[in-house]
Amino acid sequence: MTHQLDGAFARVNRAAEHIAELKGTVDIFRQAYHDAVASQFDPDLPDQPDLGPKSVPAPEQIGILVGEICYNLRASLDYLVYELAILDSGVVQDDTQFPIYDKEDEIQDFNKRTSKTLKGINPRHRALIEALQPYKNCKWTATLREISNPDKHRRLPSSGRIGRAATVPITLPTPPISTEHIARGHDGVEKKVTLTTSLQVQIGVKTASDSVVETSVPVVEKIEELHSQVAHTLETFKSEFR
């Protein structure tokens, strides 16, 4: 049985496929980082390896996937608005779009500002959409708009990352990669040393809607959160079409 939001959910599902590919690409990158660190490891100085945070260029494919994921997530929200307009008005409305506004003082009147993008949508559904605006303290829509900005995911390969390597346990949220190496201690005796690395691909987002200050967040975890929030939003509105 078909549903009016099938097209929107198809976009969300497509985003999920890209997320799986993104995670695989990041895992390959993390392994490459580990191998690079291991190649610089001096087996004669196991207690003094060249370690610590490093900035390394990420594959361009990561930025491309981030862009495709955000495109599909935003498109799914646009599908939602398109179908709501038909539901409420009884006819197709042109140029509808899911709005994302940061500052209330710049909007003045939400209904007036969205007279075209939310054309045909009734007051109740407008209120539900307004509640998802960043200026209404909905943080995930602000993050989605921020990351979906082409400059964001295009610049991702040169943005900040956290990479850490050590011969002792690492306490970073990213699962570490470990390999054993034969090293020579200060006494000249060879011993096995476990070299562990942990790497996070980061992307910058605004810390607040009224601030230009950015903070770096793990891109995979943040993208998965956005995907979950969009899927939840569609599920919430799904019952409106019964």
TORKOL-4160 file (C-alpha; in steps of 0.2 Angstrom, whole numbers, padded with zeros to 4 digits, m for minus):
242
<pt num="1" X="0000" Y="0000" Z="0000"/>
<pt num="2" X="0007" Y="0017" Z="m0005"/>
<pt num="3" X="0008" Y="0032" Z="0006"/>
<pt num="4" X="0010" Y="0050" Z="0001"/>
<pt num="5" X="0027" Y="0051" Z="0010"/>
<pt num="6" X="0035" Y="0036" Z="0001"/>
<pt num="7" X="0045" Y="0048" Z="m0010"/>
<pt num="8" X="0052" Y="0057" Z="0006"/>
<pt num="9" X="0056" Y="0040" Z="0014"/>
<pt num="10" X="0065" Y="0034" Z="m0002"/>
<pt num="11" X="0076" Y="0049" Z="0000"/>
<pt num="12" X="0080" Y="0045" Z="0018"/>
<pt num="13" X="0083" Y="0027" Z="0013"/>
<pt num="14" X="0095" Y="0033" Z="0000"/>
<pt num="15" X="0104" Y="0044" Z="0013"/>
<pt num="16" X="0106" Y="0028" Z="0023"/>
<pt num="17" X="0115" Y="0019" Z="0009"/>
<pt num="18" X="0127" Y="0034" Z="0007"/>
<pt num="19" X="0130" Y="0034" Z="0026"/>
<pt num="20" X="0135" Y="0015" Z="0025"/>
<pt num="21" X="0147" Y="0020" Z="0011"/>
<pt num="22" X="0153" Y="0035" Z="0021"/>
<pt num="23" X="0157" Y="0024" Z="0036"/>
<pt num="24" X="0167" Y="0012" Z="0025"/>
<pt num="25" X="0177" Y="0026" Z="0017"/>
<pt num="26" X="0181" Y="0033" Z="0034"/>
<pt num="27" X="0186" Y="0016" Z="0040"/>
<pt num="28" X="0198" Y="0014" Z="0025"/>
<pt num="29" X="0205" Y="0031" Z="0029"/>
<pt num="30" X="0208" Y="0027" Z="0047"/>
<pt num="31" X="0217" Y="0011" Z="0042"/>
<pt num="32" X="0228" Y="0021" Z="0030"/>
<pt num="33" X="0232" Y="0033" Z="0044"/>
<pt num="34" X="0237" Y="0019" Z="0056"/>
<pt num="35" X="0248" Y="0012" Z="0043"/>
<pt num="36" X="0256" Y="0029" Z="0040"/>
<pt num="37" X="0260" Y="0031" Z="0058"/>
<pt num="38" X="0266" Y="0013" Z="0060"/>
<pt num="39" X="0278" Y="0016" Z="0045"/>
<pt num="40" X="0286" Y="0031" Z="0055"/>
<pt num="41" X="0287" Y="0021" Z="0071"/>
<pt num="42" X="0305" Y="0019" Z="0077"/>
<pt num="43" X="0307" Y="0001" Z="0084"/>
<pt num="44" X="0323" Y="0006" Z="0093"/>
<pt num="45" X="0313" Y="0020" Z="0103"/>
<pt num="46" X="0297" Y="0011" Z="0108"/>
<pt num="47" X="0294" Y="0023" Z="0122"/>
<pt num="48" X="0297" Y="0039" Z="0111"/>
<pt num="49" X="0287" Y="0037" Z="0096"/>
<pt num="50" X="0282" Y="0051" Z="0085"/>
<pt num="51" X="0264" Y="0053" Z="0092"/>
<pt num="52" X="0251" Y="0065" Z="0096"/>
<pt num="53" X="0237" Y="0074" Z="0087"/>
<pt num="54" X="0240" Y="0075" Z="0068"/>
<pt num="55" X="0231" Y="0084" Z="0054"/>
<pt num="56" X="0230" Y="0073" Z="0039"/>
<pt num="57" X="0220" Y="0076" Z="0022"/>
<pt num="58" X="0204" Y="0066" Z="0021"/>
<pt num="59" X="0199" Y="0058" Z="0004"/>
<pt num="60" X="0188" Y="0069" Z="m0007"/>
<pt num="61" X="0175" Y="0055" Z="m0007"/>
<pt num="62" X="0171" Y="0059" Z="0011"/>
<pt num="63" X="0166" Y="0077" Z="0006"/>
<pt num="64" X="0156" Y="0071" Z="m0009"/>
<pt num="65" X="0146" Y="0058" Z="0002"/>
<pt num="66" X="0142" Y="0071" Z="0015"/>
<pt num="67" X="0135" Y="0082" Z="0001"/>
<pt num="68" X="0125" Y="0068" Z="m0006"/>
<pt num="69" X="0118" Y="0063" Z="0011"/>
<pt num="70" X="0113" Y="0081" Z="0016"/>
<pt num="71" X="0105" Y="0083" Z="m0001"/>
<pt num="72" X="0094" Y="0068" Z="0001"/>
<pt num="73" X="0089" Y="0073" Z="0019"/>
<pt num="74" X="0084" Y="0090" Z="0014"/>
<pt num="75" X="0075" Y="0084" Z="m0001"/>
<pt num="76" X="0065" Y="0072" Z="0010"/>
<pt num="77" X="0059" Y="0087" Z="0020"/>
<pt num="78" X="0055" Y="0096" Z="0004"/>
<pt num="79" X="0044" Y="0081" Z="m0001"/>
<pt num="80" X="0036" Y="0082" Z="0016"/>
<pt num="81" X="0031" Y="0100" Z="0013"/>
<pt num="82" X="0025" Y="0097" Z="m0005"/>
<pt num="83" X="0013" Y="0083" Z="0001"/>
<pt num="84" X="0007" Y="0093" Z="0016"/>
<pt num="85" X="0002" Y="0107" Z="0004"/>
<pt num="86" X="m0008" Y="0095" Z="m0007"/>
<pt num="87" X="m0016" Y="0088" Z="0008"/>
<pt num="88" X="m0021" Y="0104" Z="0015"/>
<pt num="89" X="m0026" Y="0114" Z="m0001"/>
<pt num="90" X="m0032" Y="0099" Z="m0012"/>
<pt num="91" X="m0020" Y="0105" Z="m0026"/>
<pt num="92" X="m0002" Y="0105" Z="m0031"/>
<pt num="93" X="0007" Y="0120" Z="m0025"/>
<pt num="94" X="0022" Y="0126" Z="m0035"/>
<pt num="95" X="0039" Y="0131" Z="m0027"/>
<pt num="96" X="0036" Y="0124" Z="m0010"/>
<pt num="97" X="0051" Y="0120" Z="0001"/>
<pt num="98" X="0055" Y="0116" Z="0019"/>
<pt num="99" X="0061" Y="0132" Z="0027"/>
<pt num="100" X="0076" Y="0134" Z="0039"/>
<pt num="101" X="0078" Y="0151" Z="0048"/>
<pt num="102" X="0091" Y="0155" Z="0061"/>
<pt num="103" X="0085" Y="0171" Z="0069"/>
<pt num="104" X="0068" Y="0176" Z="0075"/>
<pt num="105" X="0072" Y="0195" Z="0073"/>
<pt num="106" X="0077" Y="0192" Z="0055"/>
<pt num="107" X="0060" Y="0183" Z="0051"/>
<pt num="108" X="0048" Y="0195" Z="0059"/>
<pt num="109" X="0033" Y="0185" Z="0054"/>
<pt num="110" X="0036" Y="0167" Z="0050"/>
<pt num="111" X="0019" Y="0165" Z="0040"/>
<pt num="112" X="0023" Y="0180" Z="0030"/>
<pt num="113" X="0041" Y="0175" Z="0026"/>
<pt num="114" X="0035" Y="0157" Z="0021"/>
<pt num="115" X="0020" Y="0163" Z="0011"/>
<pt num="116" X="0027" Y="0155" Z="m0005"/>
<pt num="117" X="0037" Y="0140" Z="0002"/>
<pt num="118" X="0023" Y="0135" Z="0013"/>
<pt num="119" X="0009" Y="0140" Z="0001"/>
<pt num="120" X="m0007" Y="0130" Z="0004"/>
<pt num="121" X="m0002" Y="0123" Z="0021"/>
<pt num="122" X="m0014" Y="0125" Z="0035"/>
<pt num="123" X="m0010" Y="0135" Z="0051"/>
<pt num="124" X="m0008" Y="0119" Z="0062"/>
<pt num="125" X="0005" Y="0111" Z="0050"/>
<pt num="126" X="0014" Y="0128" Z="0048"/>
<pt num="127" X="0015" Y="0128" Z="0067"/>
<pt num="128" X="0023" Y="0111" Z="0068"/>
<pt num="129" X="0036" Y="0116" Z="0054"/>
<pt num="130" X="0039" Y="0132" Z="0064"/>
<pt num="131" X="0043" Y="0122" Z="0079"/>
<pt num="132" X="0057" Y="0114" Z="0069"/>
<pt num="133" X="0066" Y="0130" Z="0066"/>
<pt num="134" X="0083" Y="0134" Z="0073"/>
<pt num="135" X="0076" Y="0150" Z="0081"/>
<pt num="136" X="0064" Y="0139" Z="0090"/>
<pt num="137" X="0079" Y="0130" Z="0098"/>
<pt num="138" X="0079" Y="0115" Z="0086"/>
<pt num="139" X="0097" Y="0112" Z="0084"/>
<pt num="140" X="0097" Y="0098" Z="0071"/>
<pt num="141" X="0089" Y="0108" Z="0057"/>
<pt num="142" X="0102" Y="0122" Z="0060"/>
<pt num="143" X="0116" Y="0109" Z="0059"/>
<pt num="144" X="0108" Y="0101" Z="0043"/>
<pt num="145" X="0108" Y="0118" Z="0034"/>
<pt num="146" X="0126" Y="0122" Z="0040"/>
<pt num="147" X="0133" Y="0105" Z="0034"/>
<pt num="148" X="0123" Y="0105" Z="0018"/>
<pt num="149" X="0131" Y="0121" Z="0013"/>
<pt num="150" X="0142" Y="0116" Z="m0002"/>
<pt num="151" X="0157" Y="0125" Z="0005"/>
<pt num="152" X="0156" Y="0114" Z="0021"/>
<pt num="153" X="0157" Y="0097" Z="0013"/>
<pt num="154" X="0169" Y="0104" Z="m0001"/>
<pt num="155" X="0181" Y="0110" Z="0012"/>
<pt num="156" X="0180" Y="0094" Z="0022"/>
<pt num="157" X="0196" Y="0086" Z="0016"/>
<pt num="158" X="0206" Y="0101" Z="0023"/>
<pt num="159" X="0196" Y="0104" Z="0039"/>
<pt num="160" X="0202" Y="0099" Z="0056"/>
<pt num="161" X="0203" Y="0081" Z="0062"/>
<pt num="162" X="0209" Y="0072" Z="0078"/>
<pt num="163" X="0222" Y="0059" Z="0076"/>
<pt num="164" X="0231" Y="0051" Z="0090"/>
<pt num="165" X="0243" Y="0037" Z="0091"/>
<pt num="166" X="0251" Y="0029" Z="0107"/>
<pt num="167" X="0260" Y="0013" Z="0114"/>
<pt num="168" X="0247" Y="0014" Z="0128"/>
<pt num="169" X="0228" Y="0013" Z="0128"/>
<pt num="170" X="0219" Y="0027" Z="0120"/>
<pt num="171" X="0203" Y="0034" Z="0127"/>
<pt num="172" X="0195" Y="0042" Z="0112"/>
<pt num="173" X="0177" Y="0038" Z="0107"/>
<pt num="174" X="0182" Y="0032" Z="0090"/>
<pt num="175" X="0186" Y="0013" Z="0090"/>
<pt num="176" X="0205" Y="0012" Z="0090"/>
<pt num="177" X="0216" Y="0001" Z="0078"/>
<pt num="178" X="0230" Y="m0008" Z="0085"/>
<pt num="179" X="0245" Y="m0018" Z="0078"/>
<pt num="180" X="0259" Y="m0027" Z="0086"/>
<pt num="181" X="0277" Y="m0022" Z="0083"/>
<pt num="182" X="0294" Y="m0029" Z="0088"/>
<pt num="183" X="0304" Y="m0015" Z="0097"/>
<pt num="184" X="0320" Y="m0014" Z="0106"/>
<pt num="185" X="0320" Y="m0007" Z="0123"/>
<pt num="186" X="0333" Y="0004" Z="0132"/>
<pt num="187" X="0342" Y="m0012" Z="0138"/>
<pt num="188" X="0343" Y="m0018" Z="0120"/>
<pt num="189" X="0331" Y="m0032" Z="0123"/>
<pt num="190" X="0318" Y="m0034" Z="0109"/>
<pt num="191" X="0300" Y="m0035" Z="0115"/>
<pt num="192" X="0282" Y="m0034" Z="0107"/>
<pt num="193" X="0274" Y="m0017" Z="0108"/>
<pt num="194" X="0256" Y="m0013" Z="0103"/>
<pt num="195" X="0254" Y="0003" Z="0093"/>
<pt num="196" X="0237" Y="0010" Z="0094"/>
<pt num="197" X="0229" Y="0024" Z="0084"/>
<pt num="198" X="0212" Y="0033" Z="0084"/>
<pt num="199" X="0206" Y="0045" Z="0071"/>
<pt num="200" X="0190" Y="0055" Z="0069"/>
<pt num="201" X="0185" Y="0065" Z="0053"/>
<pt num="202" X="0179" Y="0081" Z="0059"/>
<pt num="203" X="0168" Y="0095" Z="0051"/>
<pt num="204" X="0165" Y="0113" Z="0058"/>
<pt num="205" X="0148" Y="0119" Z="0063"/>
<pt num="206" X="0141" Y="0134" Z="0071"/>
<pt num="207" X="0140" Y="0133" Z="0090"/>
<pt num="208" X="0124" Y="0144" Z="0090"/>
<pt num="209" X="0112" Y="0152" Z="0078"/>
<pt num="210" X="0118" Y="0169" Z="0082"/>
<pt num="211" X="0137" Y="0165" Z="0082"/>
<pt num="212" X="0150" Y="0164" Z="0069"/>
<pt num="213" X="0161" Y="0153" Z="0080"/>
<pt num="214" X="0163" Y="0136" Z="0074"/>
<pt num="215" X="0166" Y="0119" Z="0083"/>
<pt num="216" X="0172" Y="0103" Z="0076"/>
<pt num="217" X="0161" Y="0088" Z="0077"/>
<pt num="218" X="0164" Y="0070" Z="0071"/>
<pt num="219" X="0156" Y="0070" Z="0054"/>
<pt num="220" X="0150" Y="0052" Z="0054"/>
<pt num="221" X="0141" Y="0053" Z="0071"/>
<pt num="222" X="0133" Y="0070" Z="0067"/>
<pt num="223" X="0127" Y="0064" Z="0050"/>
<pt num="224" X="0119" Y="0048" Z="0058"/>
<pt num="225" X="0110" Y="0060" Z="0070"/>
<pt num="226" X="0103" Y="0071" Z="0056"/>
<pt num="227" X="0097" Y="0055" Z="0047"/>
<pt num="228" X="0088" Y="0049" Z="0063"/>
<pt num="229" X="0080" Y="0066" Z="0066"/>
<pt num="230" X="0074" Y="0068" Z="0048"/>
<pt num="231" X="0067" Y="0050" Z="0049"/>
<pt num="232" X="0058" Y="0054" Z="0065"/>
<pt num="233" X="0051" Y="0070" Z="0058"/>
<pt num="234" X="0043" Y="0060" Z="0043"/>
<pt num="235" X="0036" Y="0047" Z="0055"/>
<pt num="236" X="0028" Y="0060" Z="0066"/>
<pt num="237" X="0020" Y="0068" Z="0051"/>
<pt num="238" X="0015" Y="0052" Z="0043"/>
<pt num="239" X="m0001" Y="0050" Z="0053"/>
<pt num="240" X="m0007" Y="0067" Z="0047"/>
<pt num="241" X="m0011" Y="0059" Z="0030"/>
<pt num="242" X="m0023" Y="0046" Z="0037"/>
